[in-house]
Amino acid sequence: DGGITQSPKYLFRKEGQNVTLSCEQNLNHDAMYWYRQDPGQGLRLIYYSQIVNDFQKGDIAEGYSVSREKKESFPLTVTSAQKNPTAFYLCASSLLTGKRYGYTFGSGTRLTVV
Amino acid sequence: KQEVTQIPAALSVPEGENLVLNCSFTDSAIYNLQWFRQDPGKGLTSLLLIQSSQREQTSGRLNASLDKSSGRSTLYIAASQPGDSATYLCAVNQHGSSNTGKLIFGQGTTLQVKP
């Protein structure tokens, strides 16, 4: 079955450490997105990518970085510059430009700072 | 700036009741609106997608309507079941400078259906 796979499901980060969240899709979708979900704040867009080797900042990109070397993969790195990284991270994808097609989401990664 | 609001924030109903969840948005320049379901600690599952030119979509016991001019959408759940207990999120795909549009979410309605 086609879908989006996020790993790991749970991730723990020490202060000052960079961590990378994986997102892989086999839907042949062009666009991929990273969202952050915090209690009481809903989902906020971190980064998105429309094509390979190109990506744009969303609303809360500071302290995060991404790459899009393959169509299927869009990893997110949470750097030490992100002061409050504890959250639930969701990856999504959509066909073409997403204008007429819905978004498909992964199962999420819960990141906790220890 | 587009704002999406969902009312109520929480809802508790007895099993078998029909119910309506509300979603409103401030800017009608949207491509489509999507309703999602989220179970605790899980990702989002798409329920219904309504294009801006459509008035409603149906899937099983679910019916979603869209009135773009008034900035409103409703999700109607018929004959609710305990398995329907979850958080329901509304999101609009906003016109933007990029080709992807932009998905903007409401904060959700948490539904509890009691047996």
Interface residues (C-beta under 8 A of the other chain):
Chain A: Q6 A31 Y33 G40 Q41 G42 L43 L45 Y48 Q50 Q56 F88 L90 A92 S94 T97 G98 K99 R100 Y101 G102 Y103 T104 F105 G106 S107 G108 R110
Chain B: Y31 N32 Q34 F36 G41 K42 G43 L44 T45 S46 L49 Q51 L89 A91 N93 S98 N99 T100 G101 K102 L103 F105 G106 Q107 G108
